[in-house]
Amino acid sequence: MRFASCSLGDRRFAGLLDGDVVRPLRGVPELGAGTPAELLADPPLSDERVPLADVKLRPVVPRPGKIVCMGLNYRAHVDEGVYEPPEYPVLFSKFTETLVAAGDAIVAPPESSAVDYEAELAFVIGRHVRRASGVAALEAVGGYTIANDVTMRDYQYRTHQWLPGKNWVSSTPLGPFLVTPDEVGDPHALDIWLELNGDRMQSGNTRQFIFDIPAIVSAISEFVPLAPGDVVLTGTPSGVGYRREPKVLLRDGDRVAVGIAGVGRLENHVVAERV
């Protein structure tokens, strides 16, 4: 099944995709803390059918309790950079204000001259877990979606901490849909790619993860509980623009699309912020 967080005028609702229509969930304004895996397995569907073309998609989880991200999780991406392969998951966080929906603008701030793209598989936690591992860690996943971890490289590398480069407002597309694990299949065998203005820039497969999803959930849940609606990004394959020669960086008017087999396609455009 595929779900979305939608708006229609002033109305907000979570819905199940049924072909080219959305079936709203009764009493559920958005995906997140209020939509654990057991609810999505038996969604409280209304009889209403809203054309998908009529709704405005929101970030698939508009207000996650936590956004935790993996860095350096594909060996080829490690090799194109300046770091050694990690022995422990490289984790950082994002703020909710970074999120934008499919079709929305990625805002390029005037302060950065090195705005870069990163195609990523993301997953949404579906049940409360702490110190989970193995099968229990994988079963904590409520669904999968797509992210573009747009990064301001000049700010990322100003300090040893990546926080400033990863947390600009309206910089991280997330969506368009939440796809349940039964529909995705093996999350460690998914082709992933990114196109910039129609040109293929990144291409990989999640089987290339250094740390698989159970290892990621295990590492995070060791130090903090994970709860329904928390979002986790799993890292990007090689081909980022900052490591190309010459560099390929995002500019006003660019169009970026991220695709993941079995999950979908996330498309956005870049707009330079006017201040």
Stockholm file with secondary structure:
# STOCKHOLM 1.0

chainA/1-275         MRFASCSLGDRRFAGLLDGDVVRPLRGVPELGAGTPAELLADPPLSDERVPLADVKLRPVVPRPGKIVCMGLNYRAHVDEGVYEPPEYPVLFSKFTETLVAAGDAIVAPPESSAVDYEAELAFVIGRHVRRASGVAALEAVGGYTIANDVTMRDYQYRTHQWLPGKNWVSSTPLGPFLVTPDEVGDPHALDIWLELNGDRMQSGNTRQFIFDIPAIVSAISEFVPLAPGDVVLTGTPSGVGYRREPKVLLRDGDRVAVGIAGVGRLENHVVAERV
#=GR chainA/1-275 SS CEEEEEEETTEEEEEEEETTEEEEBTTCCSSSTTCCHHHHHSCCBCSCCEEGGGSEECCSSSSCSCEEEEESCBHHHHHTTTCCCCSSCEEEECCGGGEECTTSEEEECTTCSCEECCEEEEEEECSCBSSCCHHHHHHTEEEEEEEECCEEHHHHTTSSSCHHHHCCTTCEEEEEEEECHHHHCCTTSCEEEEEETTEEEEEEEGGGBSSCHHHHHHHHHHHSCBCTTCEEECCCCSCCGGGSSSCCCCCTTCEEEEEETTTEEEEEEEEECCC
#=GC SS_cons         CEEEEEEETTEEEEEEEETTEEEEBTTCCSSSTTCCHHHHHSCCBCSCCEEGGGSEECCSSSSCSCEEEEESCBHHHHHTTTCCCCSSCEEEECCGGGEECTTSEEEECTTCSCEECCEEEEEEECSCBSSCCHHHHHHTEEEEEEEECCEEHHHHTTSSSCHHHHCCTTCEEEEEEEECHHHHCCTTSCEEEEEETTEEEEEEEGGGBSSCHHHHHHHHHHHSCBCTTCEEECCCCSCCGGGSSSCCCCCTTCEEEEEETTTEEEEEEEEECCC
//
